Amino acid sequence: MKTILLIVGLLLVASGGLWFLQGLGIVTWPQESFMIAQTQWAWYGGATSLVGLALVVWSRR
């Protein structure tokens, strides 16, 4: 179970980080993404990354 939580947490951190950077307009890949330079996606990505980080920490206990 801890391994599954760790994997899910890491995936959430990675995807949330991508959403955050796309929302800020730092990452413009893929070009046709609707999230680029949309501030709301930076907030969603930050929240998703925090949830993923909490899962990673929880899985390591």
N, C-alpha and C positions, 0 to 999 in steps of 0.2 A: 504494500500500500504506500509506503514511504517513497518508493521509486516512482510510482505513478504520480504522486503529488509533486515530486521534484521535476519530472518531465513536463507536466502540465504547467507548473509554475514558470519554468524556463521558457516554454512556448509563449506564455502570456507576457513575460517580460520582453521577449524579442518582438512579438507582434505589436505590443503597446509602444515599444520604442520606435518602431517604424511608423506607426500612426502619429505619434508625437512629433517626430521629425518631419513627416509629410505635412502635418497640420501647420507647422511653423514655416513651411516652404523651404526647408534645408535640403530635404531629399525630394527630388522630383522624378522618382522612378516608381512605377511606370508612368510614362508621359500622360497617358489617358486617365490617370487616377482622379477621382472626384474629390479626394481628400487634400490635395495639394493647396497650400495656403488658405486652409479653412480652419480658423482658430478653434472651433468646437472639437475638431479631431485631435488637436493638441491636448485638450482637456480629457477627452475620452482615452487617448493613448496613455496619458500620465496616470489616470485612474487604473487602467488595465495593468500597467506595469507595477503599480503599487500592490495590487491584488496578487499578481504573480510573485512579487518579491516576498509577500507575506506567506504564500504557499511554499516557497523555497525555504524560508526560515523555519516554518512549521515542520516541513519534511526532514529537516536536519536535526530536530530534537529527538 
